[in-house]
Amino acid sequence: MAFDTPSLKGRALRLLSGREYSRLELERKLAPFEEEPGSLALALDDLQAKGFISEQRVLESVVNRRAGKLGAARIKQELQGKGLDPQAVADAMTDLRSTELARAREVWRKKFGQPAEDATQRAKQMRFLASRGFAGDTIHRVVSGGDDD
């Protein structure tokens, strides 16, 4: 192996220094660099045993970064794409759904700030919130101006 070629562990650590990655994400990114079958799994096992790879930290990172802009459905999709434990994702969704209405109102307020004047604007506001992954009943309550929970 040449000295200028980083090891699989080195590559993984470089990626992890930027943000949290799940094991599945690291496997996808590093698979093209695996020279010996099984060496990637061993490197990731070692990093996971040492605490460099943590599904809980990945989950918390995504939720903290994305909750202010996205609804539970979009965040759930992102977490599932990272290959995280389904039960941990379900638990996070329960917490997110409890704050979804307030988060949707804040996203709506930043983007629009005032109620729709006609059906076209109302539809535009609803599509915007839907594209962000908010639930239909939440979107309806926000756009119609139903202020009480």
N, C-alpha and C positions, 0 to 999 in steps of 0.2 A: 504494500500500500504506500502511495506517495505521501510525503509529509504535508503537501498543500491540500490534500483531500481530507475534509473533516470526517470523523467517524460518525456512525449513526447516532450515537449518544450525543456527540458534539452538535450535530445538526438539530437533534431534538431539543437540546438545551438552548440553542440559539433561537429556535422558534418559541420555546416557552419563556424566554426572557422578554418577549414582546407582549404576550398575553397568554391566558390560560387556554390549553388545548386538551380535548378529551383524547383518550387512547386511540379511539377509532380515527379521529382526525389526523393524529400523528402517523398512524399506520398508512393512511391514504397518501399523506405528503411524502413519507420516507420510503415507501415501497420501491420506487424506481432506483433508489440508491443501495438497496440490499444486495450484497454480492454473494453471501452464503445463505441458503435457505435456513430460516429459523433464527438468524442473527438479529433481525429486527425485533422479534418477539422477546428474545433474551434482553436486549438493550432496554426495551420498554418495560419489561418486568422489573429490571433493576431500578429504573427511574421511578416507577410506581412504588416499589418497596421503600425507596428513600424519600418519598413524599413530593417528588417533583411533578407527578401527574396525579391530580385529584379531581374526581368527577364532581364532588360537592363544590369545590372552588369554581369549576367551569360553570356549573349550574348557577351559582350565586353571581358570578361575573356577568353572565348573559342577562339574568333577571335584572340586576342593578343597572346595566347599560341600556337595556331596551324597554324597561317598563314605563319610562316616561314618554315614550313615543309610540309604542305598539300595544295592541290588545293581546289578550291571553292566547287566542288562536294562533297568531303569528309567532309568538314566543314559544308556544308548545311545538310548533313545526320546526323552529330553529333548534330547540333542545333535542328533539327526536332525531334530527339530521346529524347531530353530534354523537349519536349512539349512547346516550346516557340511560341509566336505569329507569325503566318505565314507571316504577313506583315513586322514585324521587321526582320525576317530571310531573306525575299526577299530584303529588303533595305541593309542588311549587304552583301548579295551576289553581289549586284550591285557594291559596293565599292571594294569587293575582286576581282571581275572579271577585274576591271580596273588595278590591279597590278599583275594579274596572270602570265603574261609572264615574268616579272622581277623576281617574286618569283620562278617560275619554273626553270629559268636559274640558279638562286643561288643554288637551291636544286641539280640540275644536276651538277653544277660546283663542289660542295662539294663532291658528290658521285663519279663522273667520271673524271672531269677536262680536258678531251681531247675528240675530236670527235672520233666516232666509226671508227675502221679500216675496218670492214667488216659488212655484213648484219646480222650476228649472234649477234655481239656486239651492233649494232644499234637496233635490236629487243629487246635485253636485256635492253638497256637504255629506250626504249619506254615503255616496260612493267613496269619498275620501276616507271617512272613518272605517268603512268596510275594508278598504285596501290596507288599512293599518292593522286589521285583524280584530277589530272590536265586534262583539256579539250584536245580533240584530236588534234585540230588545233594548240594549244599551244605546245603540245608535239612535233608535226611535226616541228614546227618552231625552237624549242630549239635543237632537235637532228640533224636537217639538218644544223644547224648553221646559220639560217637566223637572222642576228644581228639587223636589223632595225625594229622598231615597225610598 
